[in-house]
Amino acid sequence: MRRVAVAVAVLTAMVCAAGSGQADDFTRWLADFRAEAAGKGISPATLDAALAGLRPLEKVLNRDRKQPEFKLTFETYSARLLKPRNIERGRAMLAEHAGLLRRVSDRYGVQPRFIVAIWGIETRYGAIKGNTEIVAALATLAFDRRRSRFFRGQLLDALRMVDKGYIGLADMKGSWAGAMGHPQFIPSSYLAFAQDFDGDGRRDIWNNLGDVFASIANYLRLHGWSDARTWGRGVRVPKAIRQSYESMLAGKAKGCRALRRTTKPRSLDDWQAAGVRRLSGAALPAVALDARLVMPDGSAGDAFLIYRNYESLLRYNCSNLYALTVGLLSDGVGERR
């Protein structure tokens, strides 16, 4: 028994030492970060308030390693988000805010159904915005080695938001990855794309739906969106294309990495000639438009032709599962043209 007790004591001491070492590493990292933030103009008052007593959040690292876009099939992922009640709720929101959405659409050139679909995917139309402290979450991810440089920049931008009075520190809460408000903007996106639609002097993506809708639309617009087109469509593909799909992939395509799992663009006429058809079996639209083919679950799964607007959706979240689900929800929520 004495040997067991000694072994347990040694193991406990080792664990505590490891934990102490990590704490020391974080303390040193935080001191270095604070010096950088001060050098970039963040006020001492903001740094004191935001960084005092800060500790890494284990739950954030756990979530980072288990993101659903990395783990789930498209069939499972989309089924979770395209439930009838989510579609019906989206239709209700589209009708309830029709006037505001139309004004936003007229100004930014983004169809209302896509604004509502992103809103629905991101926060279930504002119902689930997250309650994690943003500064602590971003500090955890910036200290972690996986994407430290990116999240260090986000942490600096979060402190800029507080320093400029865009939001109070106590109210800066959101997702484990640092996303905030109805549209789930990370700090850099807020600074670059958030809009003050009603002209009240504040870009309020937390409480003001005009600002929320305009911010989503502005993000898409500035990433190449065109309201003259839709996102894409589900299609039937012949066996020969399914068998050769992997060899058709774009590989190192520019932009979002998810494009690597799509084919190179071809005209709709070319896809039509290759035997691709609408899900109904009807011919593809007779328009001069290029499209990529994507089969998110591989050659045996669902198939979609995707247009240029789809790439704008990927800029919101670089995941084919996400972009396809936004597109399908938009089709369910609003009239497709």
C-alpha positions in Angstrom: 0.0 0.0 0.0 2.9 2.3 0.8 4.3 1.8 -2.7 0.9 2.6 -4.2 0.6 5.7 -2.1 4.1 6.9 -3.1 3.4 6.2 -6.8 0.1 8.2 -6.6 2.0 11.1 -4.8 4.7 11.1 -7.5 2.1 11.1 -10.3 0.1 13.9 -8.7 3.3 16.0 -8.3 4.1 15.4 -12.0 0.6 16.5 -13.1 0.8 19.6 -10.9 4.2 20.4 -12.1 3.0 20.1 -15.7 0.0 22.3 -14.9 2.3 24.8 -13.2 4.6 24.8 -16.2 1.7 25.6 -18.5 0.5 28.3 -16.3 4.0 29.9 -16.2 4.1 29.6 -20.0 0.8 31.3 -20.3 1.8 34.1 -17.9 4.9 34.8 -20.0 2.9 34.6 -23.2 0.3 37.1 -21.8 3.0 39.5 -20.7 4.5 39.4 -24.2 1.0 39.9 -25.8 0.3 42.8 -23.4 3.5 44.6 -24.5 2.5 44.1 -28.2 -1.0 45.4 -27.6 0.2 48.4 -25.8 2.6 49.1 -28.6 -0.3 49.0 -31.0 -2.2 51.7 -29.1 -4.5 49.7 -26.8 -4.9 51.8 -23.6 -3.6 50.6 -20.2 -7.1 50.8 -18.8 -8.5 48.4 -21.4 -5.5 46.0 -21.0 -5.9 46.0 -17.2 -9.6 45.3 -17.4 -9.4 42.7 -20.1 -6.3 40.7 -19.2 -6.2 40.7 -15.4 -6.6 37.2 -14.0 -7.0 35.7 -17.5 -6.6 31.9 -17.8 -6.9 29.5 -20.8 -10.3 27.8 -21.2 -10.0 24.1 -21.6 -13.5 23.9 -23.0 -12.4 26.1 -25.9 -9.6 23.8 -26.9 -12.0 20.8 -26.7 -14.4 22.5 -29.0 -11.7 23.5 -31.4 -10.6 19.9 -31.8 -14.2 18.7 -32.4 -15.7 21.1 -34.9 -18.7 19.5 -36.7 -17.6 20.6 -40.1 -14.6 18.4 -39.7 -16.3 15.4 -38.2 -19.7 15.0 -39.7 -21.0 13.9 -43.1 -23.0 16.3 -45.1 -26.1 14.1 -44.7 -25.8 14.3 -40.9 -24.7 18.0 -40.7 -27.5 19.3 -43.0 -30.2 17.1 -41.4 -29.4 18.8 -38.0 -29.9 22.3 -39.5 -32.6 21.7 -42.2 -35.3 20.5 -39.8 -38.8 21.5 -40.7 -39.1 23.8 -37.7 -36.0 25.7 -38.6 -37.3 26.2 -42.2 -40.7 27.3 -40.9 -39.1 29.7 -38.5 -37.0 31.1 -41.3 -40.1 31.7 -43.4 -41.8 33.4 -40.4 -38.7 35.7 -39.9 -38.6 36.5 -43.7 -42.3 37.6 -43.5 -42.0 39.4 -40.2 -39.1 41.5 -41.3 -39.9 41.7 -45.0 -39.8 45.5 -45.2 -36.5 45.9 -43.4 -35.0 43.0 -45.4 -36.1 44.5 -48.7 -34.5 47.9 -47.8 -31.2 46.1 -46.9 -31.4 44.1 -50.1 -31.9 47.2 -52.2 -28.9 48.8 -50.7 -26.5 45.9 -50.7 -27.7 43.7 -53.5 -28.2 40.5 -51.6 -31.5 38.6 -51.7 -33.4 38.5 -48.3 -33.6 34.7 -48.2 -29.8 34.4 -48.1 -29.6 36.9 -45.3 -32.2 35.0 -43.3 -30.6 31.7 -44.1 -27.2 32.8 -42.7 -28.9 34.3 -39.7 -30.7 30.9 -39.1 -27.6 28.8 -39.5 -25.4 31.0 -37.3 -27.7 31.7 -34.3 -31.0 30.1 -35.0 -32.4 33.6 -35.9 -30.8 35.2 -32.8 -31.8 32.6 -30.3 -28.4 31.0 -29.7 -25.5 33.6 -29.7 -23.2 32.0 -27.2 -22.1 33.0 -23.7 -18.4 32.4 -23.7 -16.2 35.4 -22.7 -14.6 36.4 -26.0 -11.3 37.7 -24.7 -10.7 34.6 -22.7 -11.6 32.4 -25.7 -9.4 34.2 -28.1 -6.5 34.3 -25.6 -6.8 30.5 -25.2 -6.7 30.0 -29.0 -3.9 32.5 -29.5 -1.8 30.7 -26.8 -2.5 27.4 -28.5 -0.1 26.5 -31.3 -2.6 25.3 -33.9 -3.6 28.7 -35.2 -1.9 31.1 -32.8 -1.0 33.8 -35.3 -4.6 34.1 -36.5 -6.2 34.3 -33.1 -3.5 36.6 -31.7 -4.7 39.1 -34.4 -8.4 38.5 -33.4 -7.6 39.1 -29.8 -5.9 42.4 -30.7 -9.0 43.4 -32.7 -11.3 42.4 -29.8 -9.4 44.8 -27.5 -9.6 47.5 -30.2 -13.4 47.1 -30.2 -13.5 47.5 -26.4 -11.0 50.4 -26.5 -13.1 52.3 -29.1 -16.3 51.8 -27.1 -18.0 49.6 -29.7 -19.0 47.1 -26.9 -18.4 46.9 -23.2 -16.1 44.1 -22.0 -18.8 42.6 -19.8 -21.1 42.3 -22.9 -18.4 40.8 -25.2 -19.7 37.2 -25.2 -20.3 34.8 -27.9 -19.0 31.5 -29.3 -16.0 29.5 -28.2 -14.2 30.6 -31.4 -14.7 34.4 -30.7 -17.7 34.9 -32.9 -20.3 37.5 -31.7 -23.8 38.8 -32.2 -26.6 37.6 -34.5 -24.3 37.2 -37.5 -21.4 35.6 -35.5 -18.7 38.0 -36.6 -15.2 37.5 -35.4 -13.5 40.8 -34.3 -11.7 41.4 -37.6 -15.0 40.9 -39.5 -16.8 43.3 -37.2 -14.2 46.0 -37.8 -14.2 45.4 -41.6 -17.8 44.6 -42.4 -20.3 45.6 -39.6 -22.7 48.3 -40.7 -24.7 51.1 -39.0 -27.8 50.7 -41.1 -30.1 53.0 -39.2 -27.5 55.7 -38.8 -27.6 55.9 -35.0 -23.8 56.0 -34.7 -23.3 52.4 -33.6 -22.8 49.2 -35.5 -24.9 47.0 -33.2 -24.8 43.4 -34.3 -26.1 42.3 -30.9 -29.5 44.0 -30.7 -30.3 46.0 -33.8 -31.7 43.8 -36.6 -31.2 46.5 -39.3 -27.5 46.5 -38.5 -27.4 42.7 -38.3 -29.0 42.2 -41.7 -26.9 44.9 -43.3 -23.7 43.5 -41.9 -24.4 40.0 -43.3 -25.3 41.5 -46.7 -22.3 43.8 -46.7 -20.0 40.8 -45.9 -21.4 38.9 -48.9 -21.4 41.9 -51.2 -17.7 42.7 -50.5 -16.9 39.1 -51.2 -18.3 39.1 -54.7 -22.0 38.4 -54.3 -24.4 39.0 -57.2 -28.1 39.2 -56.7 -28.5 38.3 -60.4 -27.6 34.7 -59.5 -28.5 32.1 -56.9 -26.0 29.8 -55.1 -26.3 26.5 -57.1 -28.6 23.5 -57.1 -28.8 19.8 -56.4 -28.3 17.7 -59.5 -28.4 14.2 -60.9 -25.1 13.0 -62.3 -24.4 10.0 -64.5 -22.4 7.0 -63.3 -19.4 7.9 -65.4 -19.0 11.3 -63.6 -19.4 9.7 -60.2 -16.7 7.2 -61.0 -14.3 9.9 -62.2 -15.2 12.6 -59.6 -12.0 12.3 -57.6 -9.9 12.8 -60.7 -11.9 15.9 -61.6 -11.2 17.8 -58.4 -9.7 21.3 -58.6 -6.9 20.5 -56.1 -5.0 23.6 -55.1 -7.7 26.1 -56.0 -7.3 29.7 -55.0 -9.3 30.9 -52.0 -11.0 28.7 -49.5 -9.5 25.3 -49.1 -13.0 23.7 -49.5 -12.8 24.5 -53.2 -10.2 21.8 -53.5 -13.0 19.3 -53.1 -14.9 20.8 -56.0 -14.2 20.4 -59.7 -12.9 23.2 -61.9 -15.6 25.4 -63.4 -17.4 24.3 -66.6 -20.3 25.9 -68.4 -23.8 24.7 -67.8 -23.9 23.7 -71.4 -20.9 21.4 -70.8 -22.4 19.9 -67.8 -25.7 19.4 -69.7 -23.8 17.6 -72.5 -22.1 15.4 -69.9 -25.5 14.2 -68.7 -26.0 16.3 -65.6 -29.6 17.1 -64.9 -31.8 18.9 -62.3 -33.0 16.7 -59.5 -36.4 16.5 -61.3 -34.7 15.1 -64.4 -35.2 18.3 -66.4 -32.5 20.0 -68.3 -30.1 22.5 -66.7 -30.9 26.2 -67.1 -30.0 27.5 -70.6 -27.9 30.4 -69.4 -24.3 31.4 -69.9 -23.0 30.5 -66.5 -20.1 28.5 -65.2 -20.5 26.0 -62.4 -18.4 23.6 -60.3 -19.5 20.2 -59.2 -19.3 19.2 -55.5 -20.1 15.9 -53.9 -19.5 16.6 -50.2 -19.9 12.9 -49.1 -17.8 11.6 -52.0 -18.8 10.0 -55.3 -21.7 8.0 -53.8 -23.4 10.9 -52.1 -25.5 13.9 -53.1 -24.3 16.1 -55.9 -24.5 19.9 -56.5 -23.6 22.3 -59.2 -22.4 25.5 -57.5 -22.1 29.0 -58.9 -19.9 32.0 -58.1 -22.1 33.1 -55.2 -21.3 29.9 -53.5 -17.7 31.1 -53.1 -19.0 34.1 -51.2 -20.7 31.8 -48.8 -17.4 29.9 -48.3 -15.8 33.2 -47.3 -18.3 33.3 -44.4 -17.3 29.8 -43.4 -14.8 27.8 -45.3 -16.8 24.5 -45.3 -18.7 22.9 -48.1 -21.1 21.4 -45.5 -21.8 25.0 -44.3 -22.2 26.7 -47.6 -24.4 23.9 -49.1 -26.6 24.0 -46.0 -27.0 27.8 -46.2 -28.0 27.4 -49.9 -30.5 24.7 -49.2 -32.0 26.6 -46.2 -32.3 29.7 -48.4 -34.3 27.6 -50.9 -36.6 26.4 -48.2 -37.1 29.8 -46.6 -37.7 31.9 -49.6 -38.9 31.8 -53.2 -36.1 30.6 -55.5 -35.7 32.5 -58.7 
